[in-house]
Amino acid sequence: MAVIGPREIAAAVRVLGRGDLARYYTAGDSETTKFENELASWMGSANALALNSGTSALICALVGAQIGPGDEVLVPAYTWVSTAAAVISVGAVPILVDVDESLTIDPIDIKARMTDATKAIIPVHMLNLVADMDAIAAIAKEHDLVVIEDACQAIGVTHRGRPTGSIGDIGVFSFNQHKNIRCGEGGALITNNPKYYARAGMYHDVGSYQRSEQFDLDEPAFVGVNSRMPELSAAILRPQVKRLDKQMALRRKRRAMVADRIDELNDPGMRIAMHHDPAGAVGIAIAFDDPDHAARFGETKGARRLVDTGRHVYTNWQSILSKHPQHPRLDPYQWNDRDVSYDDDTCARTLEILARTCTVELAPELPTPAFQLLLKRLG
Ligand SMILES: Cc1ncc(COP(=O)(O)O)c(C=O)c1O
């Protein structure tokens, strides 16, 4: 199943033919606005805001929830570097939290790392796997924390019947080249909270000069950046949203085939890793007892050992580890009255788990014969 096919090409040609490449010049017939409406509807959310990347979506979400200097935000130690970088971009401090065998943020460790400065949690649904949203929602409610769901790697996935991204206060998505749906570079956020939506909308459009009526905000205008999505990107994404259910069905089927293959191997040293919604699972992680065994498995074409995946592992986040601000007076750590560290011991458990866990490619663009070959190679 191609992710980019004839419908996306026709959509791009339609926009190019019309020549209106940005939302503000489309005289009320904007692809970006239609994409936002269709995304919000698929998610069952009141509002969607189209953006130019997942990183921008995280930043706009944090601005939306008014997270900033002096605040701490809990992020998992296994995620793409952007999750933590976005926190620093708004002047707050990312606090690293271990993942558990599900490869998502561990609710027990969330509690251990919380302080009075904690304002938000960013659970990340890595590799189409889902975080333990019930436990996270309970903690957030008890401690009055904002939950920003990073569903950049999991658009279309559900957690106990609810789309990922629609469960927390704000959900963010990426549409870069590697994501379930894509336009090269792109992103979006969804939220039911009108204030978060209005603040994020204000920020993504340099203070919302172009559509001030859209973002009716009960506070003075503030300056933002330009994170707007181009019309071409929105047009390419629209047919992909329509095919999301079909894509998830294929991923689910492939996951079951990999799980059967692992069963057949009958190897006591490997198993399908814990999942927070096994009935709806569309991503797969395979846990090993022995890291060397995982390393050998990870060399199979189409499989990967997770500790070897570069900047998804916090010990490779050089820009974060350096704690070097873009300007000395913009140092987010100056507001904290404690030492925040990011060394090998900070989340040693995460490193240990990633060293003995692999994933297998289930993506729809992998042709069926190639997937069959991958299944054979696993044993
Ligand atoms: C979990 C996660 N968060 C955030 C991002 C950032 O998205 P983008 O590359 O669109 O800025 C990514 C992208 O790789 C991601 O995987």
The ligand as an ORCA input file, in Angstrom:
! r2SCAN-3c Opt
* xyz 0 1
  C       8.361     11.254     18.935
  C       8.644     12.444     18.072
  N       8.415     13.677     18.553
  C       8.641     14.766     17.811
  C       9.129     14.673     16.528
  C       9.397     15.915     15.756
  O       8.726     15.963     14.536
  P       9.315     16.802     13.280
  O      10.460     16.027     12.716
  O       8.164     16.880     12.335
  O       9.696     18.130     13.789
  C       9.390     13.408     15.981
  C       9.916     13.283     14.617
  O      10.739     12.469     14.293
  C       9.141     12.261     16.780
  O       9.392     11.040     16.316
*
